[in-house]
Amino acid sequence: MRVAEIAEKLGLKVYSGMNGLNREVTGGYVSDLLSDVMGNADAGEIWITLQTHKNVMAIASLKDLAAIILVSDNTPEQDTAIQSNGEEIPILGTSLATFEISGKLYELLK
């Protein structure tokens, strides 16, 4: 399933990285600890987090993640959104809590 399809089906807002909406999604990873994501997330996964600073994009790029979902109405910082556009890794958003959006993503991808 592609990022654009997931965004549409889950009602996610697309903040940045629109050129990456065609990326294929292989799974999901949930963590707010950057070192955990760096050590354990796999390429092609969507990362669910509340982190909004540009270090998020450094990890997403390093791990070749498909997209990032920001939870609880968090929005990316301006420099994060700019880097997202350059890396073509979408940053999506939801008002849902981490637990809720994780369950919805799991059900969609299983």
NUGU-722906 format. One record per atom (N, C-alpha, C): residue in three letters; atom name; z, x, y. Coordinates in steps of 0.2 Angstrom, whole numbers, always signed. Example, Ala and Ser with C-alpha at 12.3 -4.5 7.8 and 13.67 -1.06 7.14 Angstrom:
residues 2
<atom resn="ALA" name="N" w="+39" u="+66" v="-28"/>
<atom resn="ALA" name="CA" w="+39" u="+62" v="-22"/>
<atom resn="ALA" name="C" w="+39" u="+66" v="-16"/>
<atom resn="SER" name="N" w="+35" u="+64" v="-11"/>
<atom resn="SER" name="CA" w="+36" u="+68" v="-5"/>
<atom resn="SER" name="C" w="+39" u="+64" v="+0"/>
This chain:
residues 110
<atom resn="MET" name="N" w="+0" u="+4" v="-6"/>
<atom resn="MET" name="CA" w="+0" u="+0" v="+0"/>
<atom resn="MET" name="C" w="+0" u="+4" v="+6"/>
<atom resn="ARG" name="N" w="-3" u="+2" v="+11"/>
<atom resn="ARG" name="CA" w="-4" u="+6" v="+17"/>
<atom resn="ARG" name="C" w="+1" u="+4" v="+23"/>
<atom resn="VAL" name="N" w="+3" u="+9" v="+27"/>
<atom resn="VAL" name="CA" w="+8" u="+8" v="+32"/>
<atom resn="VAL" name="C" w="+7" u="+1" v="+36"/>
<atom resn="ALA" name="N" w="+0" u="+0" v="+38"/>
<atom resn="ALA" name="CA" w="-1" u="-6" v="+42"/>
<atom resn="ALA" name="C" w="+0" u="-12" v="+38"/>
<atom resn="GLU" name="N" w="-1" u="-12" v="+32"/>
<atom resn="GLU" name="CA" w="+1" u="-18" v="+28"/>
<atom resn="GLU" name="C" w="+8" u="-19" v="+27"/>
<atom resn="ILE" name="N" w="+12" u="-14" v="+27"/>
<atom resn="ILE" name="CA" w="+19" u="-15" v="+26"/>
<atom resn="ILE" name="C" w="+22" u="-17" v="+33"/>
<atom resn="ALA" name="N" w="+19" u="-14" v="+39"/>
<atom resn="ALA" name="CA" w="+22" u="-16" v="+45"/>
<atom resn="ALA" name="C" w="+20" u="-24" v="+46"/>
<atom resn="GLU" name="N" w="+15" u="-26" v="+44"/>
<atom resn="GLU" name="CA" w="+13" u="-33" v="+45"/>
<atom resn="GLU" name="C" w="+17" u="-38" v="+41"/>
<atom resn="LYS" name="N" w="+18" u="-36" v="+34"/>
<atom resn="LYS" name="CA" w="+22" u="-40" v="+30"/>
<atom resn="LYS" name="C" w="+29" u="-40" v="+31"/>
<atom resn="LEU" name="N" w="+32" u="-35" v="+34"/>
<atom resn="LEU" name="CA" w="+39" u="-35" v="+36"/>
<atom resn="LEU" name="C" w="+40" u="-36" v="+43"/>
<atom resn="GLY" name="N" w="+35" u="-38" v="+47"/>
<atom resn="GLY" name="CA" w="+36" u="-39" v="+54"/>
<atom resn="GLY" name="C" w="+39" u="-34" v="+58"/>
<atom resn="LEU" name="N" w="+37" u="-28" v="+57"/>
<atom resn="LEU" name="CA" w="+39" u="-22" v="+60"/>
<atom resn="LEU" name="C" w="+35" u="-21" v="+67"/>
<atom resn="LYS" name="N" w="+38" u="-18" v="+72"/>
<atom resn="LYS" name="CA" w="+35" u="-16" v="+78"/>
<atom resn="LYS" name="C" w="+32" u="-9" v="+77"/>
<atom resn="VAL" name="N" w="+26" u="-8" v="+80"/>
<atom resn="VAL" name="CA" w="+23" u="-1" v="+79"/>
<atom resn="VAL" name="C" w="+24" u="+2" v="+86"/>
<atom resn="TYR" name="N" w="+29" u="+7" v="+87"/>
<atom resn="TYR" name="CA" w="+30" u="+10" v="+93"/>
<atom resn="TYR" name="C" w="+25" u="+16" v="+95"/>
<atom resn="SER" name="N" w="+23" u="+19" v="+89"/>
<atom resn="SER" name="CA" w="+18" u="+25" v="+91"/>
<atom resn="SER" name="C" w="+15" u="+27" v="+84"/>
<atom resn="GLY" name="N" w="+11" u="+32" v="+85"/>
<atom resn="GLY" name="CA" w="+7" u="+35" v="+79"/>
<atom resn="GLY" name="C" w="+2" u="+30" v="+76"/>
<atom resn="MET" name="N" w="-1" u="+26" v="+80"/>
<atom resn="MET" name="CA" w="-6" u="+21" v="+78"/>
<atom resn="MET" name="C" w="-11" u="+24" v="+73"/>
<atom resn="ASN" name="N" w="-13" u="+30" v="+75"/>
<atom resn="ASN" name="CA" w="-19" u="+33" v="+71"/>
<atom resn="ASN" name="C" w="-17" u="+34" v="+64"/>
<atom resn="GLY" name="N" w="-10" u="+34" v="+62"/>
<atom resn="GLY" name="CA" w="-8" u="+35" v="+55"/>
<atom resn="GLY" name="C" w="-7" u="+28" v="+51"/>
<atom resn="LEU" name="N" w="-8" u="+23" v="+54"/>
<atom resn="LEU" name="CA" w="-7" u="+16" v="+51"/>
<atom resn="LEU" name="C" w="-10" u="+16" v="+44"/>
<atom resn="ASN" name="N" w="-15" u="+20" v="+43"/>
<atom resn="ASN" name="CA" w="-19" u="+19" v="+37"/>
<atom resn="ASN" name="C" w="-16" u="+24" v="+31"/>
<atom resn="ARG" name="N" w="-11" u="+27" v="+33"/>
<atom resn="ARG" name="CA" w="-8" u="+31" v="+27"/>
<atom resn="ARG" name="C" w="-5" u="+27" v="+21"/>
<atom resn="GLU" name="N" w="-6" u="+30" v="+16"/>
<atom resn="GLU" name="CA" w="-4" u="+27" v="+9"/>
<atom resn="GLU" name="C" w="+4" u="+28" v="+9"/>
<atom resn="VAL" name="N" w="+7" u="+23" v="+7"/>
<atom resn="VAL" name="CA" w="+14" u="+24" v="+6"/>
<atom resn="VAL" name="C" w="+16" u="+24" v="-2"/>
<atom resn="THR" name="N" w="+20" u="+29" v="-4"/>
<atom resn="THR" name="CA" w="+22" u="+30" v="-11"/>
<atom resn="THR" name="C" w="+29" u="+27" v="-13"/>
<atom resn="GLY" name="N" w="+33" u="+26" v="-8"/>
<atom resn="GLY" name="CA" w="+40" u="+24" v="-9"/>
<atom resn="GLY" name="C" w="+44" u="+25" v="-2"/>
<atom resn="GLY" name="N" w="+50" u="+25" v="-3"/>
<atom resn="GLY" name="CA" w="+54" u="+25" v="+3"/>
<atom resn="GLY" name="C" w="+60" u="+29" v="+2"/>
<atom resn="TYR" name="N" w="+63" u="+32" v="+8"/>
<atom resn="TYR" name="CA" w="+69" u="+36" v="+8"/>
<atom resn="TYR" name="C" w="+73" u="+34" v="+13"/>
<atom resn="VAL" name="N" w="+80" u="+33" v="+12"/>
<atom resn="VAL" name="CA" w="+85" u="+31" v="+17"/>
<atom resn="VAL" name="C" w="+90" u="+36" v="+18"/>
<atom resn="SER" name="N" w="+91" u="+39" v="+24"/>
<atom resn="SER" name="CA" w="+96" u="+43" v="+26"/>
<atom resn="SER" name="C" w="+96" u="+45" v="+34"/>
<atom resn="ASP" name="N" w="+102" u="+46" v="+36"/>
<atom resn="ASP" name="CA" w="+102" u="+48" v="+43"/>
<atom resn="ASP" name="C" w="+104" u="+55" v="+44"/>
<atom resn="LEU" name="N" w="+104" u="+59" v="+38"/>
<atom resn="LEU" name="CA" w="+106" u="+66" v="+38"/>
<atom resn="LEU" name="C" w="+99" u="+70" v="+38"/>
<atom resn="LEU" name="N" w="+97" u="+73" v="+43"/>
<atom resn="LEU" name="CA" w="+91" u="+77" v="+43"/>
<atom resn="LEU" name="C" w="+90" u="+82" v="+37"/>
<atom resn="SER" name="N" w="+95" u="+85" v="+35"/>
<atom resn="SER" name="CA" w="+95" u="+90" v="+30"/>
<atom resn="SER" name="C" w="+94" u="+87" v="+23"/>
<atom resn="ASP" name="N" w="+97" u="+81" v="+22"/>
<atom resn="ASP" name="CA" w="+96" u="+77" v="+16"/>
<atom resn="ASP" name="C" w="+89" u="+75" v="+15"/>
<atom resn="VAL" name="N" w="+86" u="+72" v="+21"/>
<atom resn="VAL" name="CA" w="+78" u="+70" v="+20"/>
<atom resn="VAL" name="C" w="+74" u="+77" v="+19"/>
<atom resn="MET" name="N" w="+76" u="+82" v="+22"/>
<atom resn="MET" name="CA" w="+72" u="+88" v="+21"/>
<atom resn="MET" name="C" w="+72" u="+90" v="+14"/>
<atom resn="GLY" name="N" w="+78" u="+90" v="+11"/>
<atom resn="GLY" name="CA" w="+79" u="+92" v="+4"/>
<atom resn="GLY" name="C" w="+77" u="+87" v="-1"/>
<atom resn="ASN" name="N" w="+76" u="+81" v="+0"/>
<atom resn="ASN" name="CA" w="+75" u="+76" v="-5"/>
<atom resn="ASN" name="C" w="+70" u="+71" v="-4"/>
<atom resn="ALA" name="N" w="+67" u="+70" v="+2"/>
<atom resn="ALA" name="CA" w="+62" u="+65" v="+3"/>
<atom resn="ALA" name="C" w="+55" u="+68" v="+0"/>
<atom resn="ASP" name="N" w="+51" u="+63" v="-2"/>
<atom resn="ASP" name="CA" w="+44" u="+66" v="-5"/>
<atom resn="ASP" name="C" w="+39" u="+64" v="+0"/>
<atom resn="ALA" name="N" w="+33" u="+67" v="+0"/>
<atom resn="ALA" name="CA" w="+27" u="+66" v="+3"/>
<atom resn="ALA" name="C" w="+25" u="+59" v="+2"/>
<atom resn="GLY" name="N" w="+23" u="+55" v="+7"/>
<atom resn="GLY" name="CA" w="+20" u="+48" v="+6"/>
<atom resn="GLY" name="C" w="+26" u="+43" v="+7"/>
<atom resn="GLU" name="N" w="+32" u="+45" v="+7"/>
<atom resn="GLU" name="CA" w="+37" u="+40" v="+8"/>
<atom resn="GLU" name="C" w="+38" u="+37" v="+15"/>
<atom resn="ILE" name="N" w="+41" u="+31" v="+16"/>
<atom resn="ILE" name="CA" w="+43" u="+29" v="+23"/>
<atom resn="ILE" name="C" w="+50" u="+31" v="+23"/>
<atom resn="TRP" name="N" w="+52" u="+34" v="+29"/>
<atom resn="TRP" name="CA" w="+59" u="+36" v="+30"/>
<atom resn="TRP" name="C" w="+62" u="+30" v="+34"/>
<atom resn="ILE" name="N" w="+68" u="+28" v="+32"/>
<atom resn="ILE" name="CA" w="+72" u="+23" v="+36"/>
<atom resn="ILE" name="C" w="+78" u="+26" v="+39"/>
<atom resn="THR" name="N" w="+79" u="+26" v="+45"/>
<atom resn="THR" name="CA" w="+84" u="+29" v="+49"/>
<atom resn="THR" name="C" w="+86" u="+26" v="+55"/>
<atom resn="LEU" name="N" w="+91" u="+28" v="+58"/>
<atom resn="LEU" name="CA" w="+93" u="+26" v="+65"/>
<atom resn="LEU" name="C" w="+92" u="+32" v="+70"/>
<atom resn="GLN" name="N" w="+90" u="+38" v="+68"/>
<atom resn="GLN" name="CA" w="+89" u="+43" v="+72"/>
<atom resn="GLN" name="C" w="+83" u="+42" v="+76"/>
<atom resn="THR" name="N" w="+83" u="+44" v="+83"/>
<atom resn="THR" name="CA" w="+77" u="+43" v="+87"/>
<atom resn="THR" name="C" w="+75" u="+49" v="+91"/>
<atom resn="HIS" name="N" w="+78" u="+55" v="+90"/>
<atom resn="HIS" name="CA" w="+76" u="+61" v="+93"/>
<atom resn="HIS" name="C" w="+70" u="+64" v="+90"/>
<atom resn="LYS" name="N" w="+67" u="+69" v="+93"/>
<atom resn="LYS" name="CA" w="+61" u="+72" v="+91"/>
<atom resn="LYS" name="C" w="+62" u="+77" v="+85"/>
<atom resn="ASN" name="N" w="+68" u="+78" v="+83"/>
<atom resn="ASN" name="CA" w="+69" u="+82" v="+76"/>
<atom resn="ASN" name="C" w="+67" u="+78" v="+70"/>
<atom resn="VAL" name="N" w="+67" u="+71" v="+71"/>
<atom resn="VAL" name="CA" w="+65" u="+67" v="+66"/>
<atom resn="VAL" name="C" w="+57" u="+68" v="+65"/>
<atom resn="MET" name="N" w="+54" u="+69" v="+70"/>
<atom resn="MET" name="CA" w="+46" u="+70" v="+69"/>
<atom resn="MET" name="C" w="+45" u="+77" v="+65"/>
<atom resn="ALA" name="N" w="+49" u="+82" v="+67"/>
<atom resn="ALA" name="CA" w="+49" u="+88" v="+64"/>
<atom resn="ALA" name="C" w="+50" u="+88" v="+56"/>
<atom resn="ILE" name="N" w="+54" u="+84" v="+54"/>
<atom resn="ILE" name="CA" w="+56" u="+83" v="+47"/>
<atom resn="ILE" name="C" w="+50" u="+79" v="+44"/>
<atom resn="ALA" name="N" w="+48" u="+73" v="+47"/>
<atom resn="ALA" name="CA" w="+43" u="+69" v="+45"/>
<atom resn="ALA" name="C" w="+36" u="+73" v="+44"/>
<atom resn="SER" name="N" w="+35" u="+77" v="+48"/>
<atom resn="SER" name="CA" w="+29" u="+81" v="+48"/>
<atom resn="SER" name="C" w="+29" u="+86" v="+42"/>
<atom resn="LEU" name="N" w="+35" u="+90" v="+42"/>
<atom resn="LEU" name="CA" w="+36" u="+95" v="+37"/>
<atom resn="LEU" name="C" w="+36" u="+92" v="+30"/>
<atom resn="LYS" name="N" w="+38" u="+86" v="+29"/>
<atom resn="LYS" name="CA" w="+38" u="+82" v="+22"/>
<atom resn="LYS" name="C" w="+32" u="+78" v="+21"/>
<atom resn="ASP" name="N" w="+28" u="+78" v="+26"/>
<atom resn="ASP" name="CA" w="+22" u="+74" v="+26"/>
<atom resn="ASP" name="C" w="+23" u="+66" v="+24"/>
<atom resn="LEU" name="N" w="+28" u="+64" v="+27"/>
<atom resn="LEU" name="CA" w="+30" u="+57" v="+26"/>
<atom resn="LEU" name="C" w="+25" u="+52" v="+29"/>
<atom resn="ALA" name="N" w="+25" u="+46" v="+26"/>
<atom resn="ALA" name="CA" w="+19" u="+41" v="+28"/>
<atom resn="ALA" name="C" w="+21" u="+38" v="+35"/>
<atom resn="ALA" name="N" w="+28" u="+37" v="+36"/>
<atom resn="ALA" name="CA" w="+30" u="+33" v="+42"/>
<atom resn="ALA" name="C" w="+37" u="+34" v="+43"/>
<atom resn="ILE" name="N" w="+40" u="+31" v="+49"/>
<atom resn="ILE" name="CA" w="+47" u="+31" v="+50"/>
<atom resn="ILE" name="C" w="+49" u="+24" v="+52"/>
<atom resn="ILE" name="N" w="+54" u="+21" v="+49"/>
<atom resn="ILE" name="CA" w="+56" u="+14" v="+52"/>
<atom resn="ILE" name="C" w="+63" u="+16" v="+55"/>
<atom resn="LEU" name="N" w="+63" u="+14" v="+61"/>
<atom resn="LEU" name="CA" w="+70" u="+14" v="+65"/>
<atom resn="LEU" name="C" w="+73" u="+7" v="+64"/>
<atom resn="VAL" name="N" w="+80" u="+7" v="+63"/>
<atom resn="VAL" name="CA" w="+83" u="+1" v="+61"/>
<atom resn="VAL" name="C" w="+87" u="-1" v="+68"/>
<atom resn="SER" name="N" w="+90" u="-7" v="+67"/>
<atom resn="SER" name="CA" w="+95" u="-10" v="+72"/>
<atom resn="SER" name="C" w="+92" u="-10" v="+79"/>
<atom resn="ASP" name="N" w="+86" u="-11" v="+80"/>
<atom resn="ASP" name="CA" w="+83" u="-11" v="+87"/>
<atom resn="ASP" name="C" w="+83" u="-4" v="+91"/>
<atom resn="ASN" name="N" w="+84" u="+1" v="+87"/>
<atom resn="ASN" name="CA" w="+83" u="+8" v="+90"/>
<atom resn="ASN" name="C" w="+76" u="+9" v="+91"/>
<atom resn="THR" name="N" w="+75" u="+13" v="+97"/>
<atom resn="THR" name="CA" w="+68" u="+14" v="+99"/>
<atom resn="THR" name="C" w="+67" u="+22" v="+99"/>
<atom resn="PRO" name="N" w="+61" u="+25" v="+98"/>
<atom resn="PRO" name="CA" w="+61" u="+32" v="+99"/>
<atom resn="PRO" name="C" w="+61" u="+34" v="+106"/>
<atom resn="GLU" name="N" w="+64" u="+40" v="+106"/>
<atom resn="GLU" name="CA" w="+64" u="+44" v="+113"/>
<atom resn="GLU" name="C" w="+57" u="+45" v="+115"/>
<atom resn="GLN" name="N" w="+56" u="+46" v="+121"/>
<atom resn="GLN" name="CA" w="+49" u="+47" v="+124"/>
<atom resn="GLN" name="C" w="+45" u="+53" v="+120"/>
<atom resn="ASP" name="N" w="+49" u="+59" v="+120"/>
<atom resn="ASP" name="CA" w="+46" u="+65" v="+117"/>
<atom resn="ASP" name="C" w="+45" u="+64" v="+109"/>
<atom resn="THR" name="N" w="+49" u="+60" v="+106"/>
<atom resn="THR" name="CA" w="+48" u="+58" v="+99"/>
<atom resn="THR" name="C" w="+41" u="+54" v="+98"/>
<atom resn="ALA" name="N" w="+40" u="+49" v="+102"/>
<atom resn="ALA" name="CA" w="+34" u="+45" v="+102"/>
<atom resn="ALA" name="C" w="+28" u="+49" v="+103"/>
<atom resn="ILE" name="N" w="+28" u="+53" v="+108"/>
<atom resn="ILE" name="CA" w="+23" u="+58" v="+110"/>
<atom resn="ILE" name="C" w="+21" u="+62" v="+104"/>
<atom resn="GLN" name="N" w="+26" u="+65" v="+100"/>
<atom resn="GLN" name="CA" w="+25" u="+69" v="+95"/>
<atom resn="GLN" name="C" w="+22" u="+65" v="+89"/>
<atom resn="SER" name="N" w="+25" u="+59" v="+88"/>
<atom resn="SER" name="CA" w="+22" u="+54" v="+83"/>
<atom resn="SER" name="C" w="+15" u="+53" v="+84"/>
<atom resn="ASN" name="N" w="+13" u="+52" v="+90"/>
<atom resn="ASN" name="CA" w="+5" u="+51" v="+91"/>
<atom resn="ASN" name="C" w="+1" u="+57" v="+89"/>
<atom resn="GLY" name="N" w="+4" u="+63" v="+91"/>
<atom resn="GLY" name="CA" w="+0" u="+69" v="+89"/>
<atom resn="GLY" name="C" w="+0" u="+71" v="+82"/>
<atom resn="GLU" name="N" w="+5" u="+69" v="+78"/>
<atom resn="GLU" name="CA" w="+6" u="+70" v="+71"/>
<atom resn="GLU" name="C" w="+3" u="+65" v="+67"/>
<atom resn="GLU" name="N" w="+1" u="+59" v="+70"/>
<atom resn="GLU" name="CA" w="-2" u="+53" v="+67"/>
<atom resn="GLU" name="C" w="+3" u="+51" v="+62"/>
<atom resn="ILE" name="N" w="+9" u="+51" v="+63"/>
<atom resn="ILE" name="CA" w="+14" u="+48" v="+58"/>
<atom resn="ILE" name="C" w="+18" u="+42" v="+62"/>
<atom resn="PRO" name="N" w="+16" u="+36" v="+60"/>
<atom resn="PRO" name="CA" w="+19" u="+30" v="+64"/>
<atom resn="PRO" name="C" w="+27" u="+30" v="+64"/>
<atom resn="ILE" name="N" w="+29" u="+28" v="+70"/>
<atom resn="ILE" name="CA" w="+36" u="+26" v="+70"/>
<atom resn="ILE" name="C" w="+36" u="+18" v="+71"/>
<atom resn="LEU" name="N" w="+39" u="+15" v="+67"/>
<atom resn="LEU" name="CA" w="+40" u="+8" v="+67"/>
<atom resn="LEU" name="C" w="+47" u="+6" v="+68"/>
<atom resn="GLY" name="N" w="+48" u="-1" v="+70"/>
<atom resn="GLY" name="CA" w="+55" u="-3" v="+71"/>
<atom resn="GLY" name="C" w="+56" u="-10" v="+69"/>
<atom resn="THR" name="N" w="+63" u="-11" v="+68"/>
<atom resn="THR" name="CA" w="+65" u="-18" v="+66"/>
<atom resn="THR" name="C" w="+72" u="-19" v="+69"/>
<atom resn="SER" name="N" w="+74" u="-25" v="+70"/>
<atom resn="SER" name="CA" w="+81" u="-27" v="+72"/>
<atom resn="SER" name="C" w="+86" u="-27" v="+66"/>
<atom resn="LEU" name="N" w="+83" u="-27" v="+60"/>
<atom resn="LEU" name="CA" w="+87" u="-27" v="+54"/>
<atom resn="LEU" name="C" w="+91" u="-21" v="+53"/>
<atom resn="ALA" name="N" w="+97" u="-22" v="+49"/>
<atom resn="ALA" name="CA" w="+101" u="-16" v="+48"/>
<atom resn="ALA" name="C" w="+97" u="-12" v="+42"/>
<atom resn="THR" name="N" w="+100" u="-6" v="+41"/>
<atom resn="THR" name="CA" w="+97" u="-2" v="+36"/>
<atom resn="THR" name="C" w="+97" u="-5" v="+29"/>
<atom resn="PHE" name="N" w="+102" u="-8" v="+27"/>
<atom resn="PHE" name="CA" w="+103" u="-11" v="+20"/>
<atom resn="PHE" name="C" w="+98" u="-17" v="+20"/>
<atom resn="GLU" name="N" w="+97" u="-21" v="+25"/>
<atom resn="GLU" name="CA" w="+92" u="-26" v="+24"/>
<atom resn="GLU" name="C" w="+85" u="-24" v="+24"/>
<atom resn="ILE" name="N" w="+83" u="-20" v="+28"/>
<atom resn="ILE" name="CA" w="+76" u="-17" v="+28"/>
<atom resn="ILE" name="C" w="+74" u="-13" v="+22"/>
<atom resn="SER" name="N" w="+79" u="-10" v="+19"/>
<atom resn="SER" name="CA" w="+78" u="-6" v="+13"/>
<atom resn="SER" name="C" w="+77" u="-10" v="+7"/>
<atom resn="GLY" name="N" w="+80" u="-16" v="+7"/>
<atom resn="GLY" name="CA" w="+79" u="-21" v="+1"/>
<atom resn="GLY" name="C" w="+73" u="-24" v="+2"/>
<atom resn="LYS" name="N" w="+70" u="-26" v="+8"/>
<atom resn="LYS" name="CA" w="+64" u="-29" v="+9"/>
<atom resn="LYS" name="C" w="+58" u="-24" v="+7"/>
<atom resn="LEU" name="N" w="+59" u="-18" v="+9"/>
<atom resn="LEU" name="CA" w="+54" u="-13" v="+8"/>
<atom resn="LEU" name="C" w="+54" u="-11" v="+0"/>
<atom resn="TYR" name="N" w="+59" u="-11" v="-3"/>
<atom resn="TYR" name="CA" w="+59" u="-10" v="-10"/>
<atom resn="TYR" name="C" w="+56" u="-16" v="-14"/>
<atom resn="GLU" name="N" w="+57" u="-22" v="-12"/>
<atom resn="GLU" name="CA" w="+54" u="-28" v="-15"/>
<atom resn="GLU" name="C" w="+47" u="-28" v="-14"/>
<atom resn="LEU" name="N" w="+44" u="-25" v="-8"/>
<atom resn="LEU" name="CA" w="+37" u="-25" v="-7"/>
<atom resn="LEU" name="C" w="+34" u="-20" v="-11"/>
<atom resn="LEU" name="N" w="+37" u="-14" v="-12"/>
<atom resn="LEU" name="CA" w="+34" u="-9" v="-15"/>
<atom resn="LEU" name="C" w="+34" u="-9" v="-23"/>
<atom resn="LYS" name="N" w="+39" u="-13" v="-26"/>
<atom resn="LYS" name="CA" w="+40" u="-12" v="-33"/>
<atom resn="LYS" name="C" w="+35" u="-15" v="-37"/>
